[in-house]
Amino acid sequence: MSKADVQGFFEEVGLADAEELAVKTQAVLVVSKGLHDQGLSQAEFGRRIGWKQPVVSSLVRGELDLFSWNRINQALKPFGKQIRIHYELADCDATEA
């Protein structure tokens, strides 16, 4: 499932932060697949990254609002992935001020 597919779904149901949710959802899929592929339990994985098993479970269940970008990146690192966010300072339209 691509980011565009997931983002499109979130937009369709009217969520304002659809892009953010789509990226976090992709991250959860990477972690879940990584656990499965490596035969790791949530407890084993948690010990590797310094989390308790219930925290890993919350991530895998998709409780995305509980996790900052930094925490998600911590979970992605063992699988060779990371989320990169690019910020930009831009001029705004006078009507937006």
N, C-alpha and C positions, 0 to 999 in steps of 0.2 A: 504494500500500500504506500503510495507516494505522499509526500508532504502536501502536494496540491490537492489530492483526494481527501485527505484528512481535514485540511484547512477548508476546503469547499463544503464539507459536511458541517463543520462548526459554524461557518458563515450562514449556511442554509437554515440552521436552527436559531440563528440570531445572536450568536455570541460575539461581543465586541472584540475580544482578544483572541480571535480565531487563529491568527498566525502563531502567536506564542503557544497556544494550546497544541497546535499541530506539531511544532518542534518538540515540545515536551512529550507528546504522545509517541513520536518517532523514537525519542530517547528511551522511553519505557519499553518499546518493542525491542530495541537493541539489547537492553539489559536482560529482558525476559528470555530472548533467544540465546544470549550469551550464557546465562545460567543453565538453560537446557542443554546447549551444545557441549558445555564443559562438565556437565553432570554435577553442578554445584547446588547444594541446598541454599536456601535463603540465609540460614544461620552461618554456613561456611563462608558465603560471599560477604555477609555482614562483618565477620571477623577480619576478613582481608582488608576491608575498607574502613573499619572502625565504627561500624553501625551495629545496632542491635537488630535481631531478626524481625521484630515487629515494624521497624522503620523500613527495612527492605521490602517487607510485605506491603506496606502502604504505597511504596513507589510502584511495585509490580501491579498492584490493584488499580493504579492510575489516579491516586489521590494527589493530583498535580498541584493543588493549591498549597500543599504542605512543604513544597520543595522549591528552594531558590535555584537560580541557574548554577551557582557554585556547588550546591549539593548534588544536583543532577550530573554536573561534570565530574564530581568525585566518583559517582557510580559508573560513569561511562569510561573513565580512564583505563580500567583493567581490560577493556575491550578495544582499546586503541581509538576511541572516539572522543570528541568534545564538541560542545556547542560554542560557536563564536558569535558574538553580538557586536555589531558595528554601529557606533553612535556617530552622529554628525550634527554639528551646530549649523543651523540654517536660518536664513531670514524668514520671518513670517509675514504673511499678508497683513496689512493694516487692519483688515476686518477681523482677523483672528486674535488680535491683541486685546 
